[in-house]
Amino acid sequence: MLIRVEPNARVSLAEQVAAQIRGGIADGSVVAGERLPAARELAAGLGINMHTVLRAYDALRSEGLIELRRGRGAVVLAGDPAADGSDRTIGLRAAAAALVHQARALGMSANDLATMIKGMER
């Protein structure tokens, strides 16, 4: 998976990294069980601070998309099997997380986003 960052973007570098990984999970190019690059390695490749990558990984962990394992690094999690009996929900969860972060970057509140989505049901 190729990750790029734009230093002059309105979105933080950590959010750019997290958003691209979310996108990879959502489109299936990053699959459950796949190990993400070590934070130090990814940071060096992108020319950014390792702590920036760790912030991105921590955000993905808090969203339930990855697990941080000592000695193994960051590993993409499977979807919630209880939700529909398969791993398909991981992509949907990643897409939803990406949408929420994009809405926040545009200054939308969670309520505004929810109202917009509810309006699409009609």
C-alpha positions as CSV (number, residue, x, y, z in Angstrom):
1,M,0.0,0.0,0.0
2,L,1.4,3.4,-1.0
3,I,0.9,6.2,1.5
4,R,1.6,9.8,0.6
5,V,1.3,12.9,2.8
6,E,0.9,16.5,1.8
7,P,2.7,18.7,4.3
8,N,0.8,21.8,3.4
9,A,-2.7,20.2,3.6
10,R,-5.3,21.5,6.1
11,V,-5.5,18.0,7.6
12,S,-2.8,16.9,10.0
13,L,-0.1,14.5,8.8
14,A,-1.3,11.8,11.3
15,E,-4.9,12.1,9.9
16,Q,-3.6,11.9,6.3
17,V,-1.8,8.6,7.2
18,A,-4.8,7.2,9.1
19,A,-7.2,8.2,6.3
20,Q,-5.2,6.4,3.7
21,I,-5.0,3.3,5.7
22,R,-8.7,3.5,6.4
23,G,-9.3,3.8,2.7
24,G,-7.1,0.7,2.0
25,I,-9.1,-1.3,4.5
26,A,-12.4,0.0,3.0
27,D,-11.4,-0.9,-0.6
28,G,-9.9,-4.2,0.4
29,S,-6.4,-3.5,-0.6
30,V,-5.4,-3.9,3.1
31,V,-6.9,-7.1,4.5
32,A,-7.6,-8.6,7.9
33,G,-4.4,-10.0,9.4
34,E,-2.1,-7.9,7.3
35,R,0.7,-6.3,9.2
36,L,1.2,-2.5,8.6
37,P,4.7,-1.1,8.3
38,A,6.6,-0.4,11.5
39,A,6.0,3.2,12.6
40,R,9.7,4.0,12.4
41,E,9.9,2.5,8.9
42,L,6.8,4.3,7.6
43,A,7.9,7.6,9.2
44,A,11.3,7.4,7.5
45,G,9.8,6.6,4.2
46,L,7.4,9.5,4.4
47,G,9.9,11.9,5.9
48,I,7.8,12.6,9.0
49,N,8.2,12.0,12.7
50,M,7.7,8.5,14.1
51,H,5.3,9.9,16.7
52,T,3.1,11.2,13.9
53,V,2.7,7.7,12.5
54,L,2.1,6.4,16.1
55,R,-0.8,8.9,16.5
56,A,-2.3,7.7,13.2
57,Y,-2.0,4.1,14.4
58,D,-3.5,4.9,17.8
59,A,-6.5,6.6,16.1
60,L,-7.0,3.4,14.0
61,R,-6.7,1.3,17.1
62,S,-9.3,3.3,18.9
63,E,-11.7,2.9,15.9
64,G,-11.2,-0.9,16.2
65,L,-9.6,-1.1,12.8
66,I,-6.1,-2.3,13.9
67,E,-4.5,-3.9,16.9
68,L,-1.1,-2.8,18.2
69,R,0.8,-5.9,19.2
70,R,4.1,-5.8,21.0
71,G,6.7,-7.4,18.8
72,R,4.3,-7.7,15.8
73,G,3.4,-4.0,15.3
74,A,0.1,-2.9,13.9
75,V,-2.1,-5.6,12.5
76,V,-5.4,-5.0,10.7
77,L,-8.4,-6.6,12.5
78,A,-11.2,-8.6,11.1
79,G,-14.7,-7.2,11.1
80,D,-17.0,-7.9,13.9
81,P,-18.3,-11.5,13.2
82,A,-21.2,-11.0,15.6
83,A,-22.4,-8.2,13.3
84,D,-23.2,-10.3,10.3
85,G,-21.3,-13.5,10.6
86,S,-18.4,-12.4,8.4
87,D,-15.4,-10.1,8.1
88,R,-17.2,-7.8,5.6
89,T,-18.0,-5.2,8.2
90,I,-14.4,-4.1,8.6
91,G,-14.6,-2.3,5.2
92,L,-17.8,-0.6,6.1
93,R,-16.4,0.5,9.5
94,A,-13.3,1.9,7.8
95,A,-15.4,3.8,5.3
96,A,-17.6,5.2,8.0
97,A,-14.6,6.3,10.0
98,A,-13.1,8.0,6.9
99,L,-16.4,9.8,6.3
100,V,-16.5,11.0,9.9
101,H,-13.0,12.3,9.7
102,Q,-13.7,14.0,6.4
103,A,-16.8,15.7,7.8
104,R,-14.8,16.9,10.8
105,A,-12.1,18.4,8.5
106,L,-14.9,20.3,6.8
107,G,-16.2,21.6,10.1
108,M,-19.3,19.5,10.3
109,S,-20.6,18.2,13.6
110,A,-21.6,14.6,14.2
111,N,-25.3,15.7,14.3
112,D,-24.9,17.5,10.9
113,L,-23.4,14.4,9.4
114,A,-26.1,12.2,10.9
115,T,-28.8,14.5,9.5
116,M,-27.3,14.4,6.1
117,I,-27.1,10.6,6.1
118,K,-30.7,10.3,7.3
119,G,-31.8,12.5,4.5
120,M,-30.2,10.1,2.0
121,E,-32.6,7.3,3.2
122,R,-35.5,8.9,1.5
